[in-house]
């Protein structure tokens, strides 16, 4: 027997009241806890990149055109040069710009700059003798006239986009704080029994040789020279020395670490390219403090060399 309609109505009303109370309780709980009443959709996980998207492209082998030459070093084309005799610079902060200097230059001051200029060594033995600190030579040339020995000496200098040629010896480093970068040193000549080193380090620290074209071999005379980079502790310890991103060629050995028979010099060589015009090989006499990275390769290839 079914319940009277009034009973059924009260039963349905209680049921709806109970349901509404339950929903209200859940809503209140969610409001208090900050949690949603319905589960949120799952956060999509990032898709792992494909191997082809993450792999770095292999750099092409170094080419000769990647390095400085006569087109991007030395006095910029179109520069009008004013004639000058040899110079002795004694005032700090002096700037020499746009001179053709016949003779040698002696720097007796600090923070001197020579730019857009050419030095033709008609007198003296050293083309530029630096006795001050923080000397800068940029966008300039040294024509050694077959006699510069060395082209510049000895410490506290920076060469940038400098072209040096017709010299018996290139830059010499005996002391600290020397940077040679983006420069072209070539056309080496034999002067008596000199060793004909493009760059020679005899002592010092904070030495950076970066992005240069260092040619000990002279194709016009057939002279191999001694080394494109010669280093040793002839005059004292060598440390904090970086030789990076250069093109080097020629020499009995292109890189020779046997200065005065020493083997303690600490130099790091990386990302250099080597040509084949050498009597005996790429490197010799590298002591225990030398770091020779596998990024040193034969020009035009990715094949590691030397070390």
HELIX and SHEET records of a PDB file:
HELIX    1   1 UNK A    5  UNK A   33  1                                  29    
HELIX    2   2 UNK A   51  UNK A   54  1                                   4    
HELIX    3   3 UNK A   64  UNK A   66  5                                   3    
SHEET    1   A10 UNK A  82  UNK A  89  0                                        
SHEET    2   A10 UNK A  99  UNK A 107  1                                        
SHEET    3   A10 UNK A 118  UNK A 120  1                                        
SHEET    4   A10 UNK A 141  UNK A 143  1                                        
SHEET    5   A10 UNK A 163  UNK A 165  1                                        
SHEET    6   A10 UNK A 184  UNK A 186  1                                        
SHEET    7   A10 UNK A 213  UNK A 215  1                                        
SHEET    8   A10 UNK A 247  UNK A 249  1                                        
SHEET    9   A10 UNK A 273  UNK A 274  1                                        
SHEET   10   A10 UNK A 297  UNK A 298  1                                        
SHEET    1   B 4 UNK A  82  UNK A  89  0                                        
SHEET    2   B 4 UNK A  99  UNK A 107  1                                        
SHEET    3   B 4 UNK A 128  UNK A 130  1                                        
SHEET    4   B 4 UNK A 152  UNK A 153  1                                        
SHEET    1   C 9 UNK A  95  UNK A  97  0                                        
SHEET    2   C 9 UNK A 113  UNK A 115  1                                        
SHEET    3   C 9 UNK A 135  UNK A 138  1                                        
SHEET    4   C 9 UNK A 157  UNK A 160  1                                        
SHEET    5   C 9 UNK A 178  UNK A 181  1                                        
SHEET    6   C 9 UNK A 207  UNK A 210  1                                        
SHEET    7   C 9 UNK A 241  UNK A 244  1                                        
SHEET    8   C 9 UNK A 267  UNK A 270  1                                        
SHEET    9   C 9 UNK A 291  UNK A 292  1                                        
SHEET    1   D 5 UNK A 172  UNK A 174  0                                        
SHEET    2   D 5 UNK A 197  UNK A 203  1                                        
SHEET    3   D 5 UNK A 227  UNK A 232  1                                        
SHEET    4   D 5 UNK A 253  UNK A 259  1                                        
SHEET    5   D 5 UNK A 281  UNK A 284  1                                        
END                                                                             
